[in-house]
Amino acid sequence: PELKEDPMECPLCMEPLEIDDVNFFPCTCGYQICRFCWHRIRTDENGLCPACRK
């Protein structure tokens, strides 16, 4: 498989995903965000998945 030239981005902050974030799926729905945004949602917001709201 060809490697994509553009790195995968967090859909919330639009920053490229770090190596540690590429396989990080904090919700069972499979929504992928970076650990920074996940931490922010858990600490500063309602803690729910932005995609499925669980």
C-alpha positions as CSV (number, residue, x, y, z in Angstrom):
1,P,0.0,0.0,0.0
2,E,1.1,3.5,-0.8
3,L,1.8,5.9,2.1
4,K,-0.4,9.0,2.0
5,E,1.7,12.1,1.5
6,D,-0.6,14.1,3.9
7,P,-0.4,12.9,7.5
8,M,-3.7,12.0,9.1
9,E,-5.1,14.9,11.0
10,C,-7.2,15.2,14.1
11,P,-10.7,16.3,12.9
12,L,-11.1,18.6,15.9
13,C,-7.8,20.6,16.0
14,M,-6.7,19.8,12.4
15,E,-3.2,19.1,13.7
16,P,-1.3,16.1,12.2
17,L,-1.7,13.0,14.4
18,E,1.3,12.0,16.3
19,I,2.7,8.5,15.9
20,D,1.1,7.6,19.3
21,D,-2.3,8.9,18.1
22,V,-2.5,7.0,14.8
23,N,-3.9,3.9,16.5
24,F,-5.7,5.8,19.3
25,F,-9.5,5.4,19.1
26,P,-10.9,6.5,22.4
27,C,-14.5,5.6,21.6
28,T,-16.0,2.3,20.7
29,C,-17.6,4.0,17.7
30,G,-14.1,4.2,16.1
31,Y,-13.9,8.0,16.1
32,Q,-10.3,9.1,16.0
33,I,-9.0,12.2,17.7
34,C,-5.6,13.2,19.1
35,R,-4.9,12.6,22.8
36,F,-4.7,16.3,23.4
37,C,-8.3,16.9,22.2
38,W,-9.5,13.7,24.0
39,H,-7.9,15.1,27.2
40,R,-9.5,18.5,26.7
41,I,-13.0,16.9,26.1
42,R,-12.6,14.8,29.2
43,T,-11.4,17.6,31.5
44,D,-12.9,20.8,30.1
45,E,-16.1,19.6,28.3
46,N,-18.8,17.0,28.7
47,G,-16.6,14.0,28.2
48,L,-18.7,12.7,25.4
49,C,-17.5,11.5,22.0
50,P,-17.9,14.2,19.4
51,A,-19.2,11.7,16.9
52,C,-21.7,9.5,18.7
53,R,-22.2,11.4,22.0
54,K,-21.6,8.3,24.1
